[in-house]
């Protein structure tokens, strides 16, 4: 039981760090939006890509946690 809890804790830790880093990237992109019109379009596109990556990575981590419980 302790091994399962340790694995779940590790997966949730990875998910937490990924979301925190993606949040910082989005914050940086939001600051850069004020630079110019071209940068605004470019950064909005990059922001959408970061959000898409966050969802895909989150889904992968939830799947891996689910797999641990099904053993």
N, C-alpha and C positions, 0 to 999 in steps of 0.2 A: 504494500500500500504506500509506503514511504517513497518507493521508486517511482510510482505513478505520479505522486504529488510533486516530486522533484522534476520529472519530465514536463509536467504541465506548467510548473513555475518557470522553467527554462524557456518554454515556448511563449508564455505570456510576457516574459522579460524581453525576448527578441521582438515581439510585436510592439511592446511599449517603446523600445528604442527606435524602431522603424517609424512609428507614428510621430515621435518627438522630432526626429531628424526631418521627416517630410513636412512637419509643421514649421520648422525653422526655415526650410527652403521656401515654403509658401510665404512666410513673413518677409524674407529677403526679396522675393519676387514682387510682393505688394509694395515694398519701398521703392523698387526700381521702376514701377509703373509710372511714377511721376516724371521720369526723365524725358521721354519723347513719345510721339504717336507710334512710331515703328516699334520701339521697345515695348510699348503697351500691348500691341498685337502679339509680338513674339513671346512676351512673358505670360500673357493669358494662355497661349497655346502650351507653353511649358508647364504652367500651373495645372492645366487640365491633364497633362501627361502625369504629373506627380500625383494628382488625386487618383487617377486610374491605377497607377502603380500601387498606391496605398490600399485600394480596395482589393486588388489581386493578391497582394502580399498578405493582407488580413485574412482573406478567404483561405489562402494556403495554410496559414497558421491555425485557423479554426479547424480545418480539415485534419491537420496533423494531430491536434489535441483530440479530436473525435476518434481518430484511429487508435490513439493510446487507450481510450476507454473501451473500445470494442475488443481489444486484444484477441 
